[in-house]
């Protein structure tokens, strides 16, 4: 598991492991008080980041914003496989290009550059 994050009354955890039979990558919303899984999404999450009551991750080849209470995807922005961090001032993602170079993306809370 990737390190979980807490947003309000929900803990969001990502299963970033790869099994021998395939990938089992999922994102989970867990009740902070109950410990019960409230929602589950099949995705390919990497590290999790939180800002402004939203959970961000690079899911597959895109920077993705999730609602922590429902697990709904709020937006996706194609960045290529890479890393992401979110701050109160913006979301920053590094994507790997096909030619081996990388691109830094600066996104706002709505997923716009």
KAVEN-V153000 format. One record per residue. RES is the residue in one small letter. PSI is psi in whole degrees, 0 to 359 (* if undefined). OMEGA is omega in whole degrees, -180 to 180 (999 if undefined). D_CENTER is the distance of its C-alpha to the mean C-alpha in whole Angstrom. Layout:
BEGIN
res = (RES	RES)
psi = (PSI	PSI)
omega = (OMEGA	OMEGA)
d_center = (D_CENTER	D_CENTER)
END
This chain:
BEGIN
res = (x	x	x	x	x	x	x	x	x	x	x	x	x	x	x	x	x	x	x	x	x	x	x	x	x	x	x	x	x	x	x	x	x	x	x	x	x	x	x	x	x	x	x	x	x	x	x	x	x	x	x	x	x	x	x	x	x	x	x	x	x	x	x	x	x	x	x	x	x	x	x	x	x	x	x	x	x	x	x	x	x	x	x	x	x	x	x	x	x	x	x	x	x	x	x	x	x	x	x	x	x	x	x	x	x	x	x	x	x	x	x	x	x)
psi = (144	158	132	166	152	133	109	237	12	135	127	127	145	131	102	15	154	127	163	323	358	190	145	29	125	160	134	142	123	132	124	326	325	332	5	146	122	330	160	136	133	120	187	67	151	215	151	148	147	137	143	43	27	145	132	146	163	108	109	241	25	146	131	137	133	144	120	338	329	338	2	142	124	321	161	141	119	122	353	166	132	210	161	147	145	141	173	337	350	176	132	123	142	122	148	129	163	333	8	351	172	155	136	126	135	117	152	182	339	4	18	147	*)
omega = (170	178	-180	177	177	176	-177	-178	-179	171	179	-179	180	174	-174	-177	175	178	179	-177	-179	-179	179	-171	-179	175	-176	168	-174	178	-177	-178	-174	-176	-179	177	-179	176	-180	179	175	-179	178	-174	169	-179	-180	177	-178	171	176	176	179	177	-180	175	167	-179	-175	-178	-177	167	-174	177	180	170	-175	-179	-175	-175	179	175	178	175	176	176	-177	-180	-169	180	-178	-177	-175	169	-180	176	176	-178	-180	179	-176	-178	174	180	179	180	-179	-179	178	177	179	177	175	178	173	-175	174	-177	180	178	180	178	999)
d_center = (13	11	12	11	11	13	13	17	18	15	13	9	10	8	11	11	15	17	20	23	23	20	16	15	12	10	8	11	12	15	18	19	22	23	20	20	17	17	15	13	11	12	9	8	5	6	7	5	7	9	12	14	13	9	6	4	2	5	6	10	11	9	7	6	6	7	10	10	14	14	10	11	10	11	11	10	12	13	13	14	12	11	10	8	9	10	14	16	17	14	11	12	11	13	14	17	20	22	25	23	22	19	18	17	15	16	14	15	13	14	13	16	18)
END
